[in-house]
Amino acid sequence: MQGIEVLFMGNNMLRLLDGLWVTLRLSLISIGLSLVIGIFVGAFMLVKNPVVKAICRVYIEIVRIMPQLVWLFIIFFGITKLTGINLNGETAAVIMLTIWGASEVGDLVRAAFSAIPKHQFESGLSLGLKKVQLYAYIIFPQAIRGLVPDIINLSTRMIKTTALVSLIGVTEVLKVGKQIIDANRFEYPNAALWVYAAIFMMYFLICFPLSLLSRKLTKKRGE
Amino acid sequence: MDWSFIQKFTPMYVEAAVLTVTIGVIGILLAIALGLLCALVKYYKIPVARQIVAVYIELSRNTPLIVQLFFLYFGLPKAGILLSSEACGVIGLAFLGGSYMAESFLSGLKSVGKIQLESAESLGLRRGQVMRYIVIPQAASVSVPALAANVIFLLKETSVFSAVSLADLMYVAKDLIGMYYNTGEALTMLVAAYLVIILPISIVFSLLERRMRRAGN
């Protein structure tokens, strides 16, 4: 059972944290892009035009029906084969996470705006507010308050999904962990236990506070 | 599209799909059992067990399945616990799914108002009867859609099993891509296989959800 020292030997811990930063960087870039694109997807879904609506619905459902890992394979192997463009693992990961994240954000945005009762719009207009004022002072503040906890929740899901990218050869925290285990195979045969336990805790320490925050905001929204 | 390639390797995909579904179903059933247990512990506020369940739920919900599987498959043998790939898949899925199922069960149980419980009790119903005639019928309309969503989520998560060398659909696809470079065909068959598994379930569940919602109102 011994071997926990392996985590603190040399610069092993630093290397793991470096790997974790790769994971987080990919997640953060993807979350940012998803938010920007997802807001447009959500806006398109609220448009009255049934064709635009249907296209968005189909996009969301197609993304949702497949496991994220399948999408990652399609993008990483498929696009290269189809177009000859050689994507590196990190780019493929960001593309996959963004396509998926944007569809989820879009659906959340749609839900947040649809949840605002019609009388809010009507009361605002009957008070003589202009369209811009109506949205700036009445609709957006309510929609955003509803949206933030769900977006935080989605972010934890995206961070967890980023763990998949080790399977297409991105050197993130899981891959670094494997390297450390392999490098210490003889001196510390039990390294795998501690390294994977450490990575488990790293993910937990990142996602748990976010989950708590999301839950707290959701409760606040309910009052 | 090379049809002879597709024909030749379809049996491999079928075999892998059967394995994916088998392990998925066993894992999901265990997850439902574990989830129900955890939900009841939380619902009846059983001391000590309640804290353990709370810690378990947070650990399970805030870590990715692939890390859980790596710990089970590569880590635990170092502590003397050797698990096969299949066992890891089932345990991992149950560990992950249990917490999601627990939350779905609990949200249903909690949706039944206190007034209902008190009324039932004052009518002279016993604890078991309250559960059976009052709580479960009402909780189901809240829980079932959430449970169904979890089932689909867990089925999709099974795609990670290849990482612990389980010969599932992803594993076969990656193998074929590596061996023959027939990327297009291998990926098309992969997508088709997952569609065959997930699409019917997803359609059935959305019909079920619609009916449940009508029953709930």
Interface residues (C-beta under 8 A of the other chain):
Chain A: M1 G3 I65 M66 P67 Q68 L69 V70 F73 I74 F77 G78 T80 K81 L82 T156 K160 T161 A163 L164 S166 L167 L174 G177 I181 P189 N190 A191 A192 L193 W194 V195 Y196 A197 I199 F200 Y203 F204 C207 F208 S211
Chain B: E58 L59 R61 N62 T63 P64 I66 V67 Q68 F70 F71 F74 G75 L76 P77 K78 A79 K156 E157 T158 S159 V160 S162 A163 M170 A173 K174 I177 T183 G184 L187 L190 V191 Y194 L195 I198 L199 S202
